[in-house]
Amino acid sequence: MNLEDETAEVLRMTINSRNYVPNKESNLLSVSGYIDCKFPGFTDEVTTPFLVFLQRGEMGESWSLVEPLSFSNELPVKWLTFPLPIKD
């Protein structure tokens, strides 16, 4: 089974921490916790830890998912951004 072609059903999300990470360009929001999900074709739930970084848009009306690209002294210094769609 190729799980990349399937979508997991998210059952629960637990957020353990939310912290602002200082950055040259702007403050990034670090969010970590656990997701309980179920994959197609499987009956068992899976609990998976997650860590995401979010960047608020300039107008404060949107968010982007950001991924660290390079590090210096174990700290991210360059980021790749992925704008998140806005839904009404």
Contacts in CASP RR format, 6 or more apart in sequence:
PFRMAT RR
TARGET T0000
AUTHOR 0000-0000-0000
METHOD contacts of the structure
MODEL  1
MNLEDETAEVLRMTINSRNYVPNKESNLLSVSGYIDCKFPGFTDEVTTPF
LVFLQRGEMGESWSLVEPLSFSNELPVKWLTFPLPIKD
1 41 0 8 1.000
3 39 0 8 1.000
6 39 0 8 1.000
6 40 0 8 1.000
7 40 0 8 1.000
8 37 0 8 1.000
8 38 0 8 1.000
8 39 0 8 1.000
8 40 0 8 1.000
9 37 0 8 1.000
9 38 0 8 1.000
9 39 0 8 1.000
9 40 0 8 1.000
10 35 0 8 1.000
10 36 0 8 1.000
10 37 0 8 1.000
11 36 0 8 1.000
11 37 0 8 1.000
11 38 0 8 1.000
11 45 0 8 1.000
12 35 0 8 1.000
12 36 0 8 1.000
13 33 0 8 1.000
13 34 0 8 1.000
13 35 0 8 1.000
13 36 0 8 1.000
14 33 0 8 1.000
14 34 0 8 1.000
14 35 0 8 1.000
14 36 0 8 1.000
15 31 0 8 1.000
15 32 0 8 1.000
15 33 0 8 1.000
16 32 0 8 1.000
16 33 0 8 1.000
16 34 0 8 1.000
17 30 0 8 1.000
17 31 0 8 1.000
17 32 0 8 1.000
17 33 0 8 1.000
18 29 0 8 1.000
18 30 0 8 1.000
18 31 0 8 1.000
19 29 0 8 1.000
19 30 0 8 1.000
20 27 0 8 1.000
20 28 0 8 1.000
20 29 0 8 1.000
20 30 0 8 1.000
21 27 0 8 1.000
21 28 0 8 1.000
21 29 0 8 1.000
21 30 0 8 1.000
21 53 0 8 1.000
23 79 0 8 1.000
26 55 0 8 1.000
26 56 0 8 1.000
27 56 0 8 1.000
28 53 0 8 1.000
28 54 0 8 1.000
28 55 0 8 1.000
28 66 0 8 1.000
28 79 0 8 1.000
29 53 0 8 1.000
29 54 0 8 1.000
29 55 0 8 1.000
29 56 0 8 1.000
30 51 0 8 1.000
30 52 0 8 1.000
30 53 0 8 1.000
31 50 0 8 1.000
31 51 0 8 1.000
31 52 0 8 1.000
31 53 0 8 1.000
31 54 0 8 1.000
32 49 0 8 1.000
32 50 0 8 1.000
32 51 0 8 1.000
32 52 0 8 1.000
33 49 0 8 1.000
33 50 0 8 1.000
33 51 0 8 1.000
34 47 0 8 1.000
34 48 0 8 1.000
34 49 0 8 1.000
34 50 0 8 1.000
35 47 0 8 1.000
35 48 0 8 1.000
35 50 0 8 1.000
36 45 0 8 1.000
36 46 0 8 1.000
36 47 0 8 1.000
37 45 0 8 1.000
37 46 0 8 1.000
37 48 0 8 1.000
38 44 0 8 1.000
38 45 0 8 1.000
38 46 0 8 1.000
39 46 0 8 1.000
52 65 0 8 1.000
53 65 0 8 1.000
53 66 0 8 1.000
53 67 0 8 1.000
53 68 0 8 1.000
53 79 0 8 1.000
54 63 0 8 1.000
54 64 0 8 1.000
54 65 0 8 1.000
54 66 0 8 1.000
55 63 0 8 1.000
55 64 0 8 1.000
55 66 0 8 1.000
55 79 0 8 1.000
55 81 0 8 1.000
56 62 0 8 1.000
56 63 0 8 1.000
57 63 0 8 1.000
57 64 0 8 1.000
61 86 0 8 1.000
62 83 0 8 1.000
62 84 0 8 1.000
62 86 0 8 1.000
63 84 0 8 1.000
64 81 0 8 1.000
64 82 0 8 1.000
64 83 0 8 1.000
64 84 0 8 1.000
65 81 0 8 1.000
65 82 0 8 1.000
65 84 0 8 1.000
66 79 0 8 1.000
66 80 0 8 1.000
66 81 0 8 1.000
66 82 0 8 1.000
67 79 0 8 1.000
67 80 0 8 1.000
67 81 0 8 1.000
67 82 0 8 1.000
68 76 0 8 1.000
68 78 0 8 1.000
68 79 0 8 1.000
68 80 0 8 1.000
69 76 0 8 1.000
69 78 0 8 1.000
69 79 0 8 1.000
69 80 0 8 1.000
70 76 0 8 1.000
70 77 0 8 1.000
70 78 0 8 1.000
71 77 0 8 1.000
END
